[in-house]
Amino acid sequence: MQTEGGAERRAGIPPRIIAWFAEHARDLPWRRPEFSAWGTLVSEIMLQQTPVARVIPRLEQWLARWPTPDALAADSPAEAVRAWDRLGYPRRALRLHAAAVAISERHGGIVPADVDALLALPGIGDYTARAVAAFAFGVRTPVVDVNTRRVLARAVAGLGEAGPARIRADLDAMQALLPGDPAEARQFNAGTMELGQTVCTARAPTCEACPIAELCAWRAAGYPDYDGPAAPRQARFEGSDRQVRGLIMRELRQSDTPVPAEVVEQLWPDAVQRERALASLLADGLATGDAEQGYRLPIG
């Protein structure tokens, strides 16, 4: 078998990852057979930029309260944002509520299985649409997240990092390895993500535990340093507009009545930054009101 490059090496990657995943996959709620397509959609949105450990309890609470798209659609956006609590990036709660309304109105309350139909839902991007189609319905389609990109960059391209995301190129790279059988494709999608999450990590890959170490182009090349364009890094949280937005949102979530402007003013000493953060929340639809009437979560 070839140890660097070539179709033979690449062809050996999927079956090894599938076999490894069958033995080492973590027991997560959204991987259980009885888990609903709606639950998969909710979990995928919650998992964006949020660790698994924080998502699981919030997901369980969310689905207990809103077990179907119709249930969430019948409630207010404010309740969705309030229930989102401290998961971060609360616009995701608004997007999820809007998607629930669309599913209820356009699809009779049933999450669609088709990638294009999923993409047509408000706030549903390429990754989420493909993940729901693949994991909830068994559709054969490439699913690519940051972990998948890292595994492919190292194992196939011989690069230490994946660099900036390129949606079409990333999907093509995964499509080239995707097994023809839909069930195997589903396992390969999930297994590659799991491998990147738990073994082929960004800072400390454990190559001795990797099922495709012998086929990895980066390892075969001697782990060369990455010298390509860097992926954008998230700005620090402390002192950022994100922190100020979070303080304002916490105050709004805790109140059933409009929060007076003077209360908002006490949340952060820098008036310019505070007003900028408040203005962005209003523009995003996460808050409504004005200085005279006070501010609250969106009603509907």
Secondary structure as GFF3:
##gff-version 3
##sequence-region A 1 300
A	DSSP	alpha_helix	7	24	.	.	.	ID=ss1
A	DSSP	three_ten_helix	29	31	.	.	.	ID=ss2
A	DSSP	alpha_helix	37	46	.	.	.	ID=ss3
A	DSSP	alpha_helix	52	65	.	.	.	ID=ss4
A	DSSP	alpha_helix	69	73	.	.	.	ID=ss5
A	DSSP	alpha_helix	77	84	.	.	.	ID=ss6
A	DSSP	alpha_helix	91	106	.	.	.	ID=ss7
A	DSSP	alpha_helix	115	119	.	.	.	ID=ss8
A	DSSP	alpha_helix	126	137	.	.	.	ID=ss9
A	DSSP	alpha_helix	146	155	.	.	.	ID=ss10
A	DSSP	alpha_helix	167	177	.	.	.	ID=ss11
A	DSSP	alpha_helix	182	198	.	.	.	ID=ss12
A	DSSP	three_ten_helix	207	209	.	.	.	ID=ss13
A	DSSP	three_ten_helix	213	215	.	.	.	ID=ss14
A	DSSP	alpha_helix	217	220	.	.	.	ID=ss15
A	DSSP	alpha_helix	241	253	.	.	.	ID=ss16
A	DSSP	alpha_helix	261	265	.	.	.	ID=ss17
A	DSSP	alpha_helix	271	283	.	.	.	ID=ss18
A	DSSP	beta_strand	288	290	.	.	.	ID=ss19
A	DSSP	beta_strand	294	296	.	.	.	ID=ss20
###
